[in-house]
Structure formats: C-alpha cells, structure tokens
Amino acid sequence: MIMKVEEKDSLFISKEQKNTDEDVLMTRKKVAELLKISLVTLNNHNRNGILKPTHKIGRRILYKKSDVLRLTQIVF
C-alpha cells in the first residue's frame, strides 16, 4: 500500500484517510522535541523496541503521532 503524504509544518498528513491522530506522521526531530529527548535517545528507544517508526520514506523515518502520545501516557 502506497501512502501519499504532504509536508505541513514538519508533520505529515495522509491524504488517504481523515485527519485523526493515527493519520499524522511525525519526523524524528518533532518526536524528540515532543518527548523532550535527544535524537540519540530516540534511536535507542527504536533499537530497544520502546518506540518503533511506522514508515520510512526514502531516508526519512516517520512515527505515528498516536504511538508517540501513547508512549507519553505510559512512560511519562
């Protein structure tokens, strides 16, 4: 399944579905800012299975906003 995305304020929104938290894709930088962690820590979370990216488009790694928010409720 190919998902079309468009960049809007460093967030990515799927054109296939309605805009909900599940549709919004966030870059590594935005996720790190939201969680108040470094990119290295985010990479460690990825390797340890704490937070896995949902999409990789070219060299860009993207995370679902709903997954990131769920992590904040569990950990923080």
N, C-alpha and C positions, 0 to 999 in steps of 0.2 A: 504494500500500500504506500503510495507516494503522497506525502502531505505537503501542501503548499503553505508557505509561511511568508509573512511580510514583516519587516522590521518596523517597530513603532516604539520609540523611547527605550531602546535596548531590550525590549521584551518582544517575544514572537507570538503571534496570534494565528491560530489555524483558521483558514478560510472555509474548511470543510464542515465545521461544526459551529454551534452557537458559542458565544463568548461566556465561558464559565471558568472557574479556577483550573479545571482539568485541561482546558484548551491552551492556557497561557504557558508558553515555554520561556524559561529564563536562561540567560547566559551564565557562565561560571562566575564572572565578575559580579553580576547582580545577586546571585545566590550568596556569594561570600559577604557582600555588603549587608544583605538582609539578615544573615546569621551572625554577622559581626565576627567572622573568622577570616583567616588568610586563605589564599588560593592553595597553599601547600597543605593546610589542614583539610580543605575541601577535597583535595586529591587523596589524602589519607583516608577520609571518610569513604571515598569511592573504592579504594583498594580493600578496605575492611568491610565493605558491604553495608555501611550505615546509610549512605545516600548514593544511589546509582543513577547515572544520567539516563534519560529516556530516549534521546535522539542524538545522532551525530550527523551533521550536515557538513560535508567537506571536512574541514579541520575544526569546526565549531561544535562544542559539546553543549547540549541543552538539557535542562531539567524541567519537569512539570512543576508548576507553582504549587499545586495541591500536595505533591510529595514533600516539597520543602516546608510548607506550612504544617503538615502532619508531623514532620521531624521536630519543628519548634515546639509543638504541643507535648511531644513525648520527652524530649531531652531538656528543654529549657523551661 
